[in-house]
Amino acid sequence: MRIYLIGAFALLLMTINVFAQENNIRVGSIPRMSPLGGAYFDFSDPNTVNMKIGIWGYVKNPGRYTLPVNTTIMEALSYAGGPEADALAEDIRILRTGVDSTQEVIKFDYNQLLHEANISKTVKDIRLHPGDMILLPGEPRFYLRDYLSTSISLISALSSLTILIISIVRK
């Protein structure tokens, strides 16, 4: 650690990791590219058991995640940056493989937890297990601005072509 005196202030220069360790602060991860081509995010906690899960589909940061055990689906979606605007948030699926290699699909409705005023007691934030895959389906949505942009581009190209043909014919 280096200490520089600037006037009456001491400026301590240290790496983020040293600062985090000395102050018991958990620092978020920087995404790395995995050998498989997707992003890998490490939000592990060195003081607890961690697990690896996958979050794929219409989220801001899809990829493989290392998270502390007992992480809920809402926390995992927060780590992934949340659902995108095109996501079908009422149809989130968790693919869970059991010890006997059976696969189970658990459906989760993000909108019900997020937007409903009267949340029934049956809806709960699901705890994830090691190896779970969270899938957020979605479909691209076209808004008025998308149709307008496409229409204006097409009209512009056609008018330019018309002006070119008229100027060639007049000569």
N, C-alpha and C positions, 0 to 999 in steps of 0.2 A: 504494500500500500504506500502510495506517495502522498506527502502532505506539502502543499504549497501555501504560503502565506500571502494573501493579497489584502493589503491594508489591515483592517482588524478582523478580516474573515479568513477562516481556514478552508481551503478548497480540497476536498478529499476526492481523489481519482481512484476508482476501483471498478472492477468489472461488475456487471449486473448480477452475475451469479454469486460473487463474494458478498455483495451488498444484501442479496436475498438471503443467503445463508446466515449472515451475521444478524439480520433483523427478523429471521424466521418468516419471510414472505415467500409465497409460492408464485413464481413467475410463469406466465403462459408460454406455450410452446411456439416455436417457429416451424412452419410446415416444411417438411422435407419431401423430396420426390422419392417414392419407393422404387425398387427395381422393377415392379410390375407396371409402372407408369402412372399410378394414382398418387395422390398426396397422402402423407402419413403425418398425423398430428399426435403429439405426446403431451397429454395433460395429466400424466401420472403423478401420484403423490408418493414420495419415497418413504413416508411413515406408515403406509398401509399396503394392502394387497391390491394389485392392479389387474385389469382385464383388457383384452383387445376386442373391439367390436368394429363393425363397418356401418357407415351411414352413406346411402347411395340414393340417387334420384334428384329431385328438385329441391336441394338445399344449397345454400350459398357456398359451402366448402365440403363437397363430398370427399370421402376417402376412408382410410383406416384410422382408428383412434385408440389410444391407450388411455384408459380412464380408471379412476378408483372404483373398487367394488362397491356395490350399493348405489351406483349412479342411476338416476331415473331417466325415463325417456325424454322428459322435458329438459333436464339438465344436458343430456346428450345433444338434443336439438339446439340448445343454446350454444354449446361448444361448436356446433357445425354452422353457426351463423343464422339459424332459423330457416323456415321454409321460404322458398321463393314465391313470387306473386302467382306463378303458373302452377304451383303445387296443389294437389287435391288433398288438403289438410284433414279432411274428414275420413280419408281412406289410407291412413298410414299403416304399414304392415311390419311386424317384427317376425323375422324368420328365426326360429330357435331350434337348434339340434339337441336332442336329448342324449343321455349317456348311452342309450341303446341304439343310437343312430336314427331314431325316429325324428321326423321334422314336424314342427308345429308352427302354424301361422296365427299370430295374435293380431287382431285389428285394434287400432287406436284412433280415436277422434280428437285431434288437436283443437279443432274449433269448439268442441263441447266444453273443454277445460278453459279455453281462452275467452270465449265470447258469451257463454250462457250465463244468465243471471241466477237461475235456479239449477245448480249442479246437484244431481242426485248423488246419493251416497254410494251408488254402485260404480260410479266413474272414479277411477283412481289413477294416479301417476305410476305407471308400471316400472318396477325395478328391473334393470337389465341383467343378463347373465353373460358370462364370458362366451365369446363366439357369436353373440347375437348379431343379426344383420337388420338394420332399420332401412326400410324401403319407402321412399316418398314418391308415389306416382304423380304424374301431372300431364298436362297437355298445353302446348303453346296456345295462348289466347291472343286474338287479334282485336285491337281496340280501334276506335274511330281514327286515331292519328295514324295507325298503320295502314288502313285502307286509304286515307287521305294522302299519305306520303307516296304510296304506290300509284295512285291515280294521278297525282301531280307529276310524278316522274314519267309516266306513260304519255300524258298529254304534252309534256315538254319535248319528249323525243319525237312524237308525231308532228308537232308544230315546227320543230327544227327541220325535219325531213321535208315537210310541205314547203317551207320557205326555200330550202335548197333546190327542190324540183322546180319551183316557180322561177327562181333566179336563173337556172340553167335553161329553161324553156324560153325565157324572154331574150336571151342573148342570141 
